[in-house]
């Protein structure tokens, strides 16, 4: 089973390496934020990052791994959720959700498949699962991997992942 998982992920990694060589890795010299701005399908994520005041952070040295939800992923949220999150009074909640999509360090696809969990910049862990050669982060499917950036890497996911509510300690 492990060898099937390894072979599947190796094939994915090789296909991206071939594309990088052929295309000259057009994303490698841009930051994560610059790549999100320049790649179709991340308008909502970029708007959220701007509203949260995280542009400078995610343009910094890093490295960062960003599990980036697409515009379609944001559209799957319950009606009104995104609009509420973008309100100034909900900035802290938005920051928490966005940081839950960020793992410190550059974790490439070949490394992600060997993890069961990863600690996010928000402070809580995300669950990582590999089944049938496909990677899931919490319950979001990773649909594209290894968008290399000058300060890390982007893995594209098909759902917005929400951090679990922190339980208050009782005495």
C-alpha atoms as an extended CHARMM CRD file, in Angstrom:
* protein
*
       171  EXT
         1         1  UNK       CA              0.0000000000        0.0000000000        0.0000000000  PROA      1               0.0000000000
         2         2  UNK       CA              2.8010000000        2.4200000000        0.9180000000  PROA      2               0.0000000000
         3         3  UNK       CA              4.5720000000        1.6970000000       -2.3570000000  PROA      3               0.0000000000
         4         4  UNK       CA              1.3960000000        2.4330000000       -4.3520000000  PROA      4               0.0000000000
         5         5  UNK       CA              0.9920000000        5.7240000000       -2.4640000000  PROA      5               0.0000000000
         6         6  UNK       CA              4.6450000000        6.5630000000       -3.0510000000  PROA      6               0.0000000000
         7         7  UNK       CA              4.4590000000        5.7270000000       -6.7710000000  PROA      7               0.0000000000
         8         8  UNK       CA              1.3240000000        7.8210000000       -7.2400000000  PROA      8               0.0000000000
         9         9  UNK       CA              2.8450000000       10.8340000000       -5.5420000000  PROA      9               0.0000000000
        10        10  UNK       CA              6.1740000000       10.3360000000       -7.3380000000  PROA      10              0.0000000000
        11        11  UNK       CA              4.3180000000       10.4110000000      -10.6570000000  PROA      11              0.0000000000
        12        12  UNK       CA              2.6080000000       13.6590000000       -9.6410000000  PROA      12              0.0000000000
        13        13  UNK       CA              5.9140000000       15.1740000000       -8.5100000000  PROA      13              0.0000000000
        14        14  UNK       CA              7.6670000000       14.1220000000      -11.7050000000  PROA      14              0.0000000000
        15        15  UNK       CA              4.8930000000       15.5960000000      -13.8550000000  PROA      15              0.0000000000
        16        16  UNK       CA              5.2510000000       18.9340000000      -12.0750000000  PROA      16              0.0000000000
        17        17  UNK       CA              9.0490000000       18.8360000000      -12.4180000000  PROA      17              0.0000000000
        18        18  UNK       CA              8.7140000000       18.2110000000      -16.1540000000  PROA      18              0.0000000000
        19        19  UNK       CA              6.2530000000       21.0960000000      -16.4510000000  PROA      19              0.0000000000
        20        20  UNK       CA              8.6270000000       23.3300000000      -14.4610000000  PROA      20              0.0000000000
        21        21  UNK       CA             11.5330000000       22.4930000000      -16.7530000000  PROA      21              0.0000000000
        22        22  UNK       CA              9.4060000000       23.0060000000      -19.8530000000  PROA      22              0.0000000000
        23        23  UNK       CA              7.8700000000       26.2320000000      -18.5900000000  PROA      23              0.0000000000
        24        24  UNK       CA             10.9640000000       27.5230000000      -16.8080000000  PROA      24              0.0000000000
        25        25  UNK       CA              9.0110000000       27.5990000000      -13.5110000000  PROA      25              0.0000000000
        26        26  UNK       CA              7.2130000000       30.8610000000      -14.1420000000  PROA      26              0.0000000000
        27        27  UNK       CA              6.0340000000       31.0320000000      -10.5250000000  PROA      27              0.0000000000
        28        28  UNK       CA              9.3640000000       30.4940000000       -8.7300000000  PROA      28              0.0000000000
        29        29  UNK       CA             10.4760000000       34.1260000000       -8.7140000000  PROA      29              0.0000000000
        30        30  UNK       CA              7.1620000000       35.4630000000       -7.3450000000  PROA      30              0.0000000000
        31        31  UNK       CA              5.9040000000       35.4130000000       -3.7560000000  PROA      31              0.0000000000
        32        32  UNK       CA              2.9010000000       33.3800000000       -2.6840000000  PROA      32              0.0000000000
        33        33  UNK       CA              0.7400000000       36.5250000000       -2.7960000000  PROA      33              0.0000000000
        34        34  UNK       CA              2.0010000000       37.5260000000       -6.2610000000  PROA      34              0.0000000000
        35        35  UNK       CA              1.2660000000       34.0360000000       -7.5600000000  PROA      35              0.0000000000
        36        36  UNK       CA             -2.2260000000       34.0320000000       -6.0360000000  PROA      36              0.0000000000
        37        37  UNK       CA             -2.8960000000       37.3750000000       -7.7360000000  PROA      37              0.0000000000
        38        38  UNK       CA             -1.5890000000       36.1400000000      -11.0970000000  PROA      38              0.0000000000
        39        39  UNK       CA             -3.2260000000       32.6970000000      -11.1610000000  PROA      39              0.0000000000
        40        40  UNK       CA             -6.8820000000       32.4870000000      -12.1800000000  PROA      40              0.0000000000
        41        41  UNK       CA             -9.2320000000       31.2320000000       -9.5010000000  PROA      41              0.0000000000
        42        42  UNK       CA             -7.8850000000       32.9900000000       -6.4060000000  PROA      42              0.0000000000
        43        43  UNK       CA             -9.6660000000       36.3710000000       -6.4980000000  PROA      43              0.0000000000
        44        44  UNK       CA            -11.6380000000       35.6070000000       -3.3360000000  PROA      44              0.0000000000
        45        45  UNK       CA             -8.5740000000       34.3630000000       -1.4680000000  PROA      45              0.0000000000
        46        46  UNK       CA             -6.6300000000       37.4740000000       -2.4670000000  PROA      46              0.0000000000
        47        47  UNK       CA             -9.5150000000       39.7160000000       -1.3250000000  PROA      47              0.0000000000
        48        48  UNK       CA             -9.6350000000       37.8690000000        2.0110000000  PROA      48              0.0000000000
        49        49  UNK       CA             -5.8550000000       38.1230000000        2.5010000000  PROA      49              0.0000000000
        50        50  UNK       CA             -6.0700000000       41.8680000000        1.8200000000  PROA      50              0.0000000000
        51        51  UNK       CA             -9.0450000000       42.3300000000        4.1820000000  PROA      51              0.0000000000
        52        52  UNK       CA             -7.1620000000       40.4330000000        6.9020000000  PROA      52              0.0000000000
        53        53  UNK       CA             -4.0360000000       42.5510000000        6.4540000000  PROA      53              0.0000000000
        54        54  UNK       CA             -1.8980000000       39.4910000000        5.6840000000  PROA      54              0.0000000000
        55        55  UNK       CA             -0.4350000000       40.5820000000        2.3350000000  PROA      55              0.0000000000
        56        56  UNK       CA              2.8440000000       41.7470000000        3.8620000000  PROA      56              0.0000000000
        57        57  UNK       CA              3.1600000000       38.6250000000        6.0220000000  PROA      57              0.0000000000
        58        58  UNK       CA              2.5570000000       36.2070000000        3.1340000000  PROA      58              0.0000000000
        59        59  UNK       CA              4.8980000000       38.2490000000        0.9370000000  PROA      59              0.0000000000
        60        60  UNK       CA              7.6610000000       37.9610000000        3.5590000000  PROA      60              0.0000000000
        61        61  UNK       CA             10.6340000000       35.6490000000        3.6460000000  PROA      61              0.0000000000
        62        62  UNK       CA              8.7600000000       32.5600000000        4.7790000000  PROA      62              0.0000000000
        63        63  UNK       CA              8.9640000000       29.8530000000        3.8000000000  PROA      63              0.0000000000
        64        64  UNK       CA              5.2630000000       29.0760000000        3.9600000000  PROA      64              0.0000000000
        65        65  UNK       CA              3.0560000000       26.2940000000        2.6930000000  PROA      65              0.0000000000
        66        66  UNK       CA             -0.3840000000       27.6000000000        1.7820000000  PROA      66              0.0000000000
        67        67  UNK       CA             -3.3250000000       25.2770000000        1.2250000000  PROA      67              0.0000000000
        68        68  UNK       CA             -5.1260000000       27.7290000000       -1.0400000000  PROA      68              0.0000000000
        69        69  UNK       CA             -8.8850000000       27.4400000000       -1.5600000000  PROA      69              0.0000000000
        70        70  UNK       CA            -10.1340000000       28.4100000000       -5.0030000000  PROA      70              0.0000000000
        71        71  UNK       CA            -12.9400000000       30.8510000000       -5.7490000000  PROA      71              0.0000000000
        72        72  UNK       CA            -15.2100000000       27.8090000000       -6.1980000000  PROA      72              0.0000000000
        73        73  UNK       CA            -14.1830000000       26.5950000000       -2.7280000000  PROA      73              0.0000000000
        74        74  UNK       CA            -15.2200000000       29.9110000000       -1.1760000000  PROA      74              0.0000000000
        75        75  UNK       CA            -18.5090000000       29.7280000000       -3.1080000000  PROA      75              0.0000000000
        76        76  UNK       CA            -19.3010000000       26.4640000000       -1.2720000000  PROA      76              0.0000000000
        77        77  UNK       CA            -19.4330000000       28.2550000000        2.0970000000  PROA      77              0.0000000000
        78        78  UNK       CA            -22.9300000000       28.8110000000        3.4640000000  PROA      78              0.0000000000
        79        79  UNK       CA            -24.6090000000       31.8980000000        2.0430000000  PROA      79              0.0000000000
        80        80  UNK       CA            -23.4930000000       35.0960000000        3.7640000000  PROA      80              0.0000000000
        81        81  UNK       CA            -20.4640000000       33.5210000000        5.4900000000  PROA      81              0.0000000000
        82        82  UNK       CA            -17.8390000000       35.1360000000        3.2880000000  PROA      82              0.0000000000
        83        83  UNK       CA            -19.5330000000       38.5270000000        3.3880000000  PROA      83              0.0000000000
        84        84  UNK       CA            -19.6250000000       38.3580000000        7.1970000000  PROA      84              0.0000000000
        85        85  UNK       CA            -15.9590000000       37.3490000000        7.4120000000  PROA      85              0.0000000000
        86        86  UNK       CA            -14.9220000000       40.3020000000        5.2260000000  PROA      86              0.0000000000
        87        87  UNK       CA            -16.5370000000       42.8160000000        7.5970000000  PROA      87              0.0000000000
        88        88  UNK       CA            -13.9920000000       44.8270000000        9.6320000000  PROA      88              0.0000000000
        89        89  UNK       CA            -15.5140000000       43.6810000000       12.9220000000  PROA      89              0.0000000000
        90        90  UNK       CA            -14.7530000000       40.0420000000       11.9830000000  PROA      90              0.0000000000
        91        91  UNK       CA            -11.1260000000       40.6310000000       10.9960000000  PROA      91              0.0000000000
        92        92  UNK       CA             -9.6950000000       38.5060000000       13.8320000000  PROA      92              0.0000000000
        93        93  UNK       CA            -11.8710000000       35.5330000000       12.8600000000  PROA      93              0.0000000000
        94        94  UNK       CA            -10.8610000000       35.9410000000        9.1980000000  PROA      94              0.0000000000
        95        95  UNK       CA             -7.1800000000       36.0670000000       10.1770000000  PROA      95              0.0000000000
        96        96  UNK       CA             -7.6040000000       32.8580000000       12.1820000000  PROA      96              0.0000000000
        97        97  UNK       CA             -9.2500000000       31.0510000000        9.2720000000  PROA      97              0.0000000000
        98        98  UNK       CA             -6.6240000000       32.2010000000        6.7710000000  PROA      98              0.0000000000
        99        99  UNK       CA             -3.7340000000       31.2920000000        9.0960000000  PROA      99              0.0000000000
       100       100  UNK       CA             -5.3380000000       27.8430000000        9.4580000000  PROA      100             0.0000000000
       101       101  UNK       CA             -4.5280000000       27.3750000000        5.7520000000  PROA      101             0.0000000000
       102       102  UNK       CA             -0.8190000000       28.1770000000        6.2990000000  PROA      102             0.0000000000
       103       103  UNK       CA              1.8570000000       25.7940000000        7.5480000000  PROA      103             0.0000000000
       104       104  UNK       CA              5.2600000000       27.2550000000        8.4210000000  PROA      104             0.0000000000
       105       105  UNK       CA              7.9970000000       25.8710000000        6.1540000000  PROA      105             0.0000000000
       106       106  UNK       CA              7.8920000000       24.7060000000        2.5500000000  PROA      106             0.0000000000
       107       107  UNK       CA              6.2000000000       21.3000000000        2.5330000000  PROA      107             0.0000000000
       108       108  UNK       CA              6.2840000000       19.8470000000       -0.9620000000  PROA      108             0.0000000000
       109       109  UNK       CA              3.7900000000       17.1990000000       -2.1470000000  PROA      109             0.0000000000
       110       110  UNK       CA              6.3300000000       14.4060000000       -1.7320000000  PROA      110             0.0000000000
       111       111  UNK       CA              6.5690000000       15.3390000000        1.9660000000  PROA      111             0.0000000000
       112       112  UNK       CA              2.8630000000       16.0140000000        2.5670000000  PROA      112             0.0000000000
       113       113  UNK       CA              1.9750000000       12.3860000000        1.7690000000  PROA      113             0.0000000000
       114       114  UNK       CA              4.0930000000       11.2180000000        4.7020000000  PROA      114             0.0000000000
       115       115  UNK       CA              2.2920000000       13.4140000000        7.2390000000  PROA      115             0.0000000000
       116       116  UNK       CA             -0.8100000000       12.6740000000        9.2980000000  PROA      116             0.0000000000
       117       117  UNK       CA             -1.1020000000       16.2240000000       10.5990000000  PROA      117             0.0000000000
       118       118  UNK       CA              0.6450000000       19.5890000000       10.4270000000  PROA      118             0.0000000000
       119       119  UNK       CA              0.6430000000       22.5350000000       12.8250000000  PROA      119             0.0000000000
       120       120  UNK       CA             -0.6880000000       25.6910000000       11.1850000000  PROA      120             0.0000000000
       121       121  UNK       CA              0.3000000000       29.3210000000       11.6460000000  PROA      121             0.0000000000
       122       122  UNK       CA             -3.0310000000       29.6950000000       13.4750000000  PROA      122             0.0000000000
       123       123  UNK       CA             -1.7640000000       27.2520000000       16.1160000000  PROA      123             0.0000000000
       124       124  UNK       CA             -4.0060000000       24.2410000000       15.5840000000  PROA      124             0.0000000000
       125       125  UNK       CA             -3.2990000000       21.1180000000       13.5630000000  PROA      125             0.0000000000
       126       126  UNK       CA             -4.7850000000       20.1900000000       10.2220000000  PROA      126             0.0000000000
       127       127  UNK       CA             -5.3560000000       16.5110000000        9.4490000000  PROA      127             0.0000000000
       128       128  UNK       CA             -3.7050000000       15.0540000000        6.3560000000  PROA      128             0.0000000000
       129       129  UNK       CA             -4.9790000000       11.8710000000        4.7660000000  PROA      129             0.0000000000
       130       130  UNK       CA             -3.8680000000        9.9690000000        1.6760000000  PROA      130             0.0000000000
       131       131  UNK       CA             -6.3680000000        7.5730000000        0.1280000000  PROA      131             0.0000000000
       132       132  UNK       CA             -6.3300000000        6.0830000000       -3.3470000000  PROA      132             0.0000000000
       133       133  UNK       CA             -3.3920000000        8.2990000000       -4.2870000000  PROA      133             0.0000000000
       134       134  UNK       CA             -5.3190000000       11.4530000000       -3.3850000000  PROA      134             0.0000000000
       135       135  UNK       CA             -4.4180000000       13.8540000000       -0.5990000000  PROA      135             0.0000000000
       136       136  UNK       CA             -6.9560000000       15.4790000000        1.6920000000  PROA      136             0.0000000000
       137       137  UNK       CA             -6.3840000000       18.2620000000        4.1900000000  PROA      137             0.0000000000
       138       138  UNK       CA             -9.1500000000       17.9720000000        6.7440000000  PROA      138             0.0000000000
       139       139  UNK       CA            -11.9050000000       17.1490000000        4.2390000000  PROA      139             0.0000000000
       140       140  UNK       CA            -10.6470000000       19.3160000000        1.3920000000  PROA      140             0.0000000000
       141       141  UNK       CA             -9.1330000000       17.6160000000       -1.6320000000  PROA      141             0.0000000000
       142       142  UNK       CA             -5.7400000000       18.7840000000       -2.8310000000  PROA      142             0.0000000000
       143       143  UNK       CA             -6.3600000000       19.3660000000       -6.5390000000  PROA      143             0.0000000000
       144       144  UNK       CA             -2.9830000000       20.8190000000       -7.5440000000  PROA      144             0.0000000000
       145       145  UNK       CA              0.3520000000       20.6490000000       -5.7940000000  PROA      145             0.0000000000
       146       146  UNK       CA              3.7110000000       22.3440000000       -5.6780000000  PROA      146             0.0000000000
       147       147  UNK       CA              3.0570000000       25.8030000000       -7.1060000000  PROA      147             0.0000000000
       148       148  UNK       CA              6.5630000000       26.9180000000       -6.2260000000  PROA      148             0.0000000000
       149       149  UNK       CA              7.0350000000       30.4720000000       -5.0200000000  PROA      149             0.0000000000
       150       150  UNK       CA             10.0480000000       32.4700000000       -3.9210000000  PROA      150             0.0000000000
       151       151  UNK       CA              8.8750000000       32.2370000000       -0.2990000000  PROA      151             0.0000000000
       152       152  UNK       CA              7.2430000000       28.8150000000       -0.1970000000  PROA      152             0.0000000000
       153       153  UNK       CA              4.7230000000       26.6750000000       -1.9810000000  PROA      153             0.0000000000
       154       154  UNK       CA              0.9930000000       26.6410000000       -2.7390000000  PROA      154             0.0000000000
       155       155  UNK       CA             -1.1740000000       23.5230000000       -2.7850000000  PROA      155             0.0000000000
       156       156  UNK       CA             -4.6340000000       24.1790000000       -4.2430000000  PROA      156             0.0000000000
       157       157  UNK       CA             -7.6450000000       22.7920000000       -2.3400000000  PROA      157             0.0000000000
       158       158  UNK       CA            -11.3210000000       22.5180000000       -3.2570000000  PROA      158             0.0000000000
       159       159  UNK       CA            -12.8380000000       23.6050000000        0.0990000000  PROA      159             0.0000000000
       160       160  UNK       CA            -12.2170000000       26.2560000000        2.7080000000  PROA      160             0.0000000000
       161       161  UNK       CA            -11.0340000000       24.5020000000        5.8580000000  PROA      161             0.0000000000
       162       162  UNK       CA            -12.3050000000       25.9290000000        9.1270000000  PROA      162             0.0000000000
       163       163  UNK       CA            -10.4590000000       25.5730000000       12.4160000000  PROA      163             0.0000000000
       164       164  UNK       CA            -12.2820000000       23.7030000000       15.1430000000  PROA      164             0.0000000000
       165       165  UNK       CA            -13.7400000000       25.9180000000       17.8150000000  PROA      165             0.0000000000
       166       166  UNK       CA            -11.3420000000       26.2220000000       20.7260000000  PROA      166             0.0000000000
       167       167  UNK       CA            -12.8880000000       24.7750000000       23.8330000000  PROA      167             0.0000000000
       168       168  UNK       CA            -12.8780000000       26.9930000000       26.8690000000  PROA      168             0.0000000000
       169       169  UNK       CA            -11.2210000000       25.5070000000       29.9390000000  PROA      169             0.0000000000
       170       170  UNK       CA            -13.5030000000       24.9270000000       32.8830000000  PROA      170             0.0000000000
       171       171  UNK       CA            -12.3600000000       24.7810000000       36.4710000000  PROA      171             0.0000000000
